[in-house]
Amino acid sequence: MKKNLYLFMLVISVMACTPGVDEPAGPNPDDNPTYPDVTADYQGFYVLNEGVMGANKATLDYFEYQTGEYQQDVFPVRNPSIIGQLGDVGTGLAIYGSKMYAIINGSNLVEVMDAKTAKHLASVEIPNVRCMTFDGDKVYFSSYAGQMQMGGTQLGYVVEMDTTTLQLGRSVTVGRQPEEMAIKDGKLYVANSGGYTPENYDNTLSVIDLQSFTEIKKIEVAINLHRVFLAPDGSLYVSSRGNYGDVPANLYVVDTQTEKVVKTLGKGVTSVALKGDVAYVINIEYGPATEYKTIYDYYTINLSTHTMNPGSFLSTDVQEKIIYPYSVAVHPTVGDIIITDASDFVTPGMLFYCNADGQLLWKHTTGDIPGSVAFLP
């Protein structure tokens, strides 16, 4: 039975009623670890909480390594003059240079902040903005272009923004409902999902020449494309979400020289974080609606050999505490692992902070639907 991702998540929101874990123990100097190796490289990390769609409840949390303090909903505290706070549905967060970029999808904007202070710098309007990637002094955003509605066949686009002036520049039309992107050798690769038309998903990867900013070809990969990330050898990983029924999710390796699919790994990707030549992946397998069953998987990929490593990167006791794993992040130098838990999608979630061996160090309550994590240098 084919389902669009948004409809499926709505079903999850209504159906999920699993009790939460016990009240979390937040990090404190008395009974939690210190971070001498971590603080030398990074001050802390931000967490963007999506908030329930339509509720205007996107929030921003911050954890500081030096003090061990986890602060919830810091944006209104640091920006008391901003009316309406962050907005509706925060789906992407990244720090690039001195700035932090938050995609607020439901409000059709990108909130740009000072990375160290989280103070507002600009709000840039982009309709149904989805994902972002950076190159030089530019940031590129994918956009569905139209309203959030099933059956929409409008082509999406990618728009370029100058990271200094924060002015939008060139744009190029791509496939339907474009998602993540990656840049290699002057080309921008864009995953087209076609997610608004589940009976006729898109199955292509748009290839954009950055110099001319034109689409020069499309690569057929699989239906309902989503994640895109690069391996150290220049290979491109592209995930398909399948149709949430008889066509399973999958992950493909694309050779950027021949621009052809050269390998299929046989597992899907719900969330991914990279460290060196290792990809940390959360995969959620959805069973058919008539036999409702969800399987959670935590695996790693050796990006040099393009093979999946055996076992799980997360300890069993941590896995048993998580209700609905929503995203993974990995500390860029020491390898500490963060898992965010969306719980029932309508109440506050949870953040699990683990060491590089996947053992729990601490956990803390977040805002509703914690998603993106960005480490602050």
N, C-alpha and C positions, 0 to 999 in steps of 0.2 A: 504493500500500500504506500503510494508516494505521498510524502508530506513535505511542506515547506518548513524550513527551520523555525521561522517565527511562530507558525501555528503549533509546532511541536513544543517549543518552549512555553507557549501559553498553556498547553495541556499539562506540562510539568508543573507550572505555577499553581494550577488549580488542584492537581491531584496530589502533589507532594505534601505529606503530613507526618513525615518521620520525625520523631523527637530529636532535638538537638543534643550536642554533647554537653557535658557538665559545664558550669560557669568557668570561663577560661582564667588561667593564671597569667596575668600580664607580666612582661619582663620587668624585673626590678633587681637592684644590686645585691639583695640579700640571698635570693634563692635561684637566680638565673645567671647564665654565663655572661662574662664580659667579652669584649670584641677587640683585643689589642691588634690582631692582624688585619681586621676588617677596617677599622677606623683610619688606618694609615692611607687607605685608598679611597674610601667612600664615607661620606658623612652620615648617610642614612638612605631611606627609600620612601617614595610616595606610593600610595595605593589609590587608584581611581575606582570608586564604587558606582556601578551603572545606575542603580535606582530603578524602581519599577516603571515600566514604560507608561508615560502619560501622567506620572505623579510629580514631575519636576524635582526629583530627589537625588540627582547625581551629587556625590560628595567626594572630598579629597582627604585622605588620612596621611599622616607622616610619622615615621619611626626614626628616632635619632640614636645612632650607635653609642655615642659617648655617654649619654645620660641614661640610655635604656628606656626612654619614655616613648610610648605610643600615643599619638594625639589624633583624635577623631575629628572629622569635619573642620579642617583648618582653613578652608577657603573664606568663609564669611568672617572669621576672626581676623584674618590678614587683609581682607578687603571689605571693611564695614560699609563702604559707600556704594558697593555694587548691589543693585536691586535684582532680586530673583536668583541670587547665588549662581551656581554653575549651570543649571538648566536641566534638561530632560535627556536621560540615557547617555552616560559617559562610557564610550566603547573603546577608546584608545588613549594611551599616554606614553610620551617619549620625552627624554631630555637630550637636547642637541646643542652643544656650545653652552651659552649662558642662559638659554631659554628652555621652557617646558611647554609642550604642546598637548592639549587635551581635546580629543574629539568628542563633541557632544552631539551625537547623531540625531536624536529626536528634536533638538532645537536648531538643527541645520547650521551648526557653527563649530569653529575651532577656537578654543580659549587659549591664548598665549600668555604665559606668565614668566616672571623671573624665576629661574630654577632654584635659587637659594632661598628666596623669601616667599614664593608662591603668590607674589603680588601681581595683579592684573596689568598686562601691557596692551592687549588688544583682543577684540573678538572679531573673527573673520567669518563672514557668512558664506557657506557652501551648502547647497541643498543636498540632504540625505548623504552627508559625507561619511565615508566608511573607514578607510585605512590610510596610512602615511608611510613614506620612506624618504631618506635624506641622501643628498649627494652634493658635495661642495657647499656653496652658499644657497642651495635650493632645497625646498621640501616639496614633495609631490603627494597630492591627495586624490584618492579615488572617490567617485561620487556616483550614486545611483541616478542622479539628475532629477528624478521625479518624486512624487509623494510616495509614502509607504502604503502600498496597496497590492493585493494579490491580483495577478493577471496583467500587471504592467509590463509592456514590451519595449518601453523606451530604452534606447541605448544609453549607457553610462559614459562617463568621461573621466579623464585625469587632468588636474589643473596644477600648475606650477606656482610656487610662492617664494619670493625672496626672503631669506631668513634675517636679513638686516633691516629692510624697509617694511617687511610684513605686508607687502602689496602682492596681490594676485597678478599673474602674468598669462603665459600661453596655456591653452587647453587643447586636448585632442580627444576625439570620440573613440571609444573602444567597444567592447561587447556589452551584453545586458548584465546589469547589477555587478559591477566589478568589485573585487575584494582586495586581497593583499598584493603587494608588488615587491620586486627586487631589481637591482641595477647591476649589470655586468657588461664591461667593455662598451660603454656608451649606449647601451640599450636598456630600456625599462620593460620588464616583463610583468604583465598584469593578468591576474586570474579573473576570468569572467564566470559568474555563477548562474545567471538566469534564475535566481532564487524565487522571483515573483511568479514564475510560470513553471510549477513543478511537473506539469505534463510535457514540458518542452524546455528542459534545462539547457543553458549554454554549455559548451564543452571545450572552450578554446582559451588559449593563453595569447593575449595580444602582445606584439613586439613593437615597441615604440623606439624610433631613432631619436635620441635626445638632442642631437644637433639641429635637425629639421623639425623636431617635435611632430612627427607624423607616424601613423601606424604603417609599418612596412610589411607585416605579415601576421597571420594567426597560426598557432600551433594547436592541433587537436590533441587533447590529453584524455579527458574523461568528463562526465557530467558534474555540474554543481561544484566548480572549483572554489577553493577557499584560501588555504595557507600557501605562502611562497617563501622559501628561504634558500640561501646559498651555502654550499659546502666550501671548505678551504680550497679545493681543487677547481672551483669555478662551476661545478655542476649545480643544477637548479633542482630543488625539491618542490613538488607541487602536490597539494592534497585535494582529494575529492571527497565531498560529504555524501556521495551516493544519493539515494532517494528516500532514505530512512525506512526502507522496506526491503524489497527483493534485490536491490542493487546496493551492495555494501560500500562503506567508505573505504578509501584506499590512498596510498601514497606512491608517487611516481618520481623517478629521477630523469631529468631532461639534460642531455648534453648540449651545452650552450654553443659549441662549435658547429655541430650538425643540426641543432635545434630539433632533435627527435627524442622521443621517449626511449630510454635504453634499459630501464629496469622498473619493476613493480615490486613493492615491498610487502604488500598483502595486509597492511593494517592502516587504520585511519589516524587522523591527527585532529584532536579537539583543541589542544593548546600545546605550544612548543616554546622552549627556551634553549639558546645555544651557548656553549662555552667551549672554545677551542674547536676540536674536531668531534665533539659529542653534542647530540641533540637530545634534550630531555622532553619526553612526549607524554601528555595525558591523552588517552584515547577512550572515548565513550561509545560503546556499541549499543544501538537502539534496536530492540526487537520489534517485530510487527505489532501493530496496535491490538490485534486479536490475541496475541500472546505476549502481553506487556512484560518485558524484562530488560534491564539495563546492566551492562557489564562495564566495569571501570578497569582500566589497564594503565600501568605506569612503566614505560619502557624507554630505553635509550638506543640511539643509532650511532654507529661509528661512521662519521661522515667521510672518512678517508677511504674506507673499504665499501661503503654503501651497504652495510649489513646491520641487522638488529642484534644488539647484545643480549645474552640470556639474562633472565631474572628481572627484578623490579628495582628501580632506584629509590623506592620508598619502603620503609620498614612496614611490616604487617600491622603492628600495633597502631601506627599512624593512619594507615589505610582504613582500619576499622573505625576510627574516630570521625572520618570524613563522611558527610552526608551526600554532597554533590560537588565533586572537584571541578572547579571552573577555570582556573588558570595556573600556570607554573612559571616561576622565575628563578634564575640561578645567579648568585653573586658572581660578578665577572672575574674576580681573582681567587677568592678562597673556596668558591663552589658551594656555599650554603644554599639550601633549597627552600623556596617559598611556595606553598600551595594555598590557593584561596578556595574557600568553600562557600558556594552560593546558598547552601541550606535549602529552604523551600521557595526561594525566589521572591518572597514577599516580606520577609523579616530580616534583621541584621544577619550578616554572614560571619565567617570566621577565617582568620589567617593562621596557618600552621608554619612555624619557622623551624627548619631542620638543619642539621649539619650536613656535610658533604656525603656522609654515609646513610642519609635518610632517616636519622634518629631525631625525634622531636626534642627541641630545646625549649620552645615556648609557643603559646598560642594566644590569640587575642580577638575579641569581637571587632568587627568592621562595620561599615555601612551596609546598605542593601545591595546584594549581588556584587561582591568585590571582584574586579576583573584585572585591569592592567596594573603592572608594577614598574616603576622606573627608579633606578638607583642614582643617587645624587653624589657626584664626585666631590 
